[in-house]
C-alpha cells in the first residue's frame, strides 16, 4: 500500500542518514520497521494491568505548554512520585517517575502525546503487578 505523509525536511534527512548508516535497503523498509516499533510500544503500554512503576521521558517547547503541563502534573499528582527537569534552550527535557494504576499511567502518556509542542514521549514500564 502506498501512503504519503508530511515530515519536516530536517527530520527526513536525519531519518535517511540513520537507516543508511544501519545498512537497510530502503527508506520504505526503515519506515516499516519504525511503524512496527511504534505499534509494539503502544501494545506494551495497552497490555499493562494492575499497578505499575514507570518512567515517562519527554521533550517539549517550554513556553508553548508549561501552564498545561503544570495542570496535568497536578491532575496526576497521585501517580507522579517525582520529576526531573532540565532546560536546553527553548526545549526542555523532563523525566517523570510514576507509580499507580496502569490505566492512569496510560492516560498521562496519551495526554502528553497530544501536544504539538511535545517532541516525543518515551515510556518504560519498570514493574507491573496483577491485582
Secondary structure, DSSP 8 states (H G I E B T S, - for coil): --------HHHHHHHHHHHHHTT-S-HHHHHHHHHHHHHHHHHHHHH--SEEEEEEEEEEEHHHHHHHHHHHHHHTTTTEEEEEEEEETTEEEEEEEEEEEHHHHHHHHHHHHT-TTEEEEEEEEEEEE--
